[in-house]
C-alpha cells in the first residue's frame, strides 16, 4: 500500500458485489465461471511478439496483445504467464489500459473493466487490479486506484488515490422489476 492510500472494504451491496464477483471469476477459465463451457474453449492469443523460456516457465507476449476464450476478451500491451510443471501459477497483464470484456450467461449487459495492471495469482486464487480501475456493467460503475479480490474468501478491498481524495466511487442502479404490478380496481 502506498502512503496516502486508504483501504476501503466493500460489503455485499447487491448488484455491485455480483458484478465484481463475475469479473474476478472471468479472468481465467475456472469450473465455476459464469458461462458454461468457456473453460473448454481454446485460448487464442494474438500479439506482435512472444518470448518463451521453457526452463523458467515464462512466456511474455508483447504488442497489442489480444487474448480470447469464449466470451472473455483481454486486450493488453503485455501479457506474462508464469508456469511450473505445466501448471499456470501467475498471470499479469499491463497496458494503457488493460481492457477486459465478458458477456456472462444469464446477463444482458457486458462486463467491462479497465486498469493499468491486472494480476492473477492462480495458486492463492487472488486477483489484483491496479491503477485507474474502472468496472462497468450497464449503468453500474465502480472506480478506484486498486482492487484486490480473494476468490476463495470472497473478500474484496479497494483503495482510492490522492488524486481523488483517497476515495473509491460506486454507482449502483436499482434492479428493474420484470413484472409490473397494477393496482387492483
PyMOL commands that set and color helices and strands:
alter all, ss='L'
color gray80, all
select helices_A, chain A and resi 15-25+38-40+162-164
alter helices_A, ss='H'
color red, helices_A
select strands_A, chain A and resi 7-9+44-46+49-53+58-69+72-84+87-102+111-121+126-137+140-150+155-159+169-171
alter strands_A, ss='S'
color yellow, strands_A
deselect
rebuild
show_as cartoon
